[in-house]
Amino acid sequence: MSLAYLYLGIAIVSEIVGTSFMKLSDGFTKPLPSLVTVVGYAIAFYCLSLTLRTIPTGIAYAIWSGVGIVLIALVSWLFQGQKLDLPACLGMALIVAGVVVMNVFSRTAGH
């Protein structure tokens, strides 16, 4: 596995943590969740910038945003009571399918 994909994975996890704590920050009125949000996003953007040294921007961003959408929806469902209906799940499956198609079949994926 390339170091760029490790950075991308860290960026995704950090963004998920930051977004989860953003909800808990209650509009940035709670100091600790607000701090976790800012630090999470700082790490996410730093690691994403390291990823972009190797992986093309469009591909890296598609992976980052696509995987992030699915994972934050799952975290929200598991821990914050968000409801996921069939259309939401189908939409997320299409996002994942798009990311897979880009990575497996596109010549721009940086293989």
C-alpha positions in Angstrom: 0.0 0.0 0.0 1.3 3.4 -0.9 2.0 6.0 1.8 -0.3 8.3 -0.1 -3.2 6.0 0.6 -2.3 5.8 4.3 -2.4 9.6 4.4 -5.7 9.5 2.6 -7.1 7.0 5.2 -5.9 9.3 8.0 -7.5 12.3 6.3 -10.8 10.4 6.0 -10.9 9.2 9.6 -9.9 12.7 10.9 -12.7 14.3 8.8 -15.2 11.8 10.2 -14.1 12.6 13.8 -14.2 16.3 13.1 -17.7 16.1 11.5 -19.0 13.9 14.3 -17.8 16.3 17.0 -19.1 19.3 15.0 -22.6 18.1 15.7 -21.6 17.7 19.4 -20.2 21.2 19.5 -23.7 22.6 19.3 -22.8 25.5 17.0 -19.3 25.8 18.4 -20.7 26.7 21.9 -19.1 23.7 23.6 -15.3 24.1 23.9 -14.1 20.5 23.9 -16.2 19.2 20.9 -15.3 22.5 19.1 -11.6 21.9 19.7 -11.8 18.3 18.5 -13.6 19.5 15.3 -10.9 22.0 14.5 -8.1 19.6 15.2 -9.8 16.8 13.2 -10.2 19.0 10.2 -6.7 20.4 10.5 -5.3 16.8 10.4 -7.7 15.9 7.6 -6.6 18.7 5.3 -2.9 18.3 6.1 -3.0 14.6 5.3 -5.1 15.3 2.2 -2.5 17.7 1.1 0.2 15.0 1.5 -2.0 12.6 -0.5 -2.1 15.1 -3.4 1.6 14.8 -3.9 1.0 11.4 -5.5 -2.6 10.8 -6.2 -4.4 13.1 -8.7 -6.6 15.7 -7.1 -9.9 14.5 -8.6 -9.3 10.9 -7.7 -8.1 11.7 -4.1 -11.1 14.0 -3.5 -13.6 11.5 -4.9 -12.3 8.8 -2.5 -12.1 11.2 0.4 -15.6 12.6 -0.1 -17.2 9.4 -1.2 -15.9 7.2 1.6 -16.4 10.1 4.0 -20.1 10.4 3.1 -20.7 6.8 3.7 -18.8 6.5 6.9 -20.2 9.7 8.5 -23.7 8.5 7.6 -22.9 5.2 9.4 -21.4 6.9 12.4 -24.4 9.2 12.6 -26.8 6.2 12.3 -24.9 4.2 15.0 -24.2 7.0 17.5 -26.5 10.0 16.8 -29.8 8.5 15.9 -29.9 9.4 12.2 -32.3 7.4 10.2 -31.2 5.9 6.9 -33.9 4.8 4.5 -33.6 2.7 1.4 -33.1 5.7 -1.0 -30.3 7.0 1.2 -28.6 3.6 1.3 -29.0 3.2 -2.5 -27.5 6.7 -3.1 -24.5 5.9 -0.9 -24.1 2.6 -2.8 -24.0 4.5 -6.0 -21.3 6.8 -4.6 -19.2 3.9 -3.6 -19.7 2.3 -7.0 -18.5 5.5 -8.6 -15.4 5.6 -6.5 -14.6 2.0 -7.3 -15.2 2.5 -11.1 -12.8 5.5 -11.0 -10.1 3.6 -9.2 -10.4 0.4 -11.1 -11.0 1.5 -14.6 -9.8 5.1 -15.0 -6.3 5.7 -16.4 -6.1 8.9 -14.3 -6.3 7.0 -11.0 -2.5 7.0 -10.7 -2.0 3.2 -10.7 
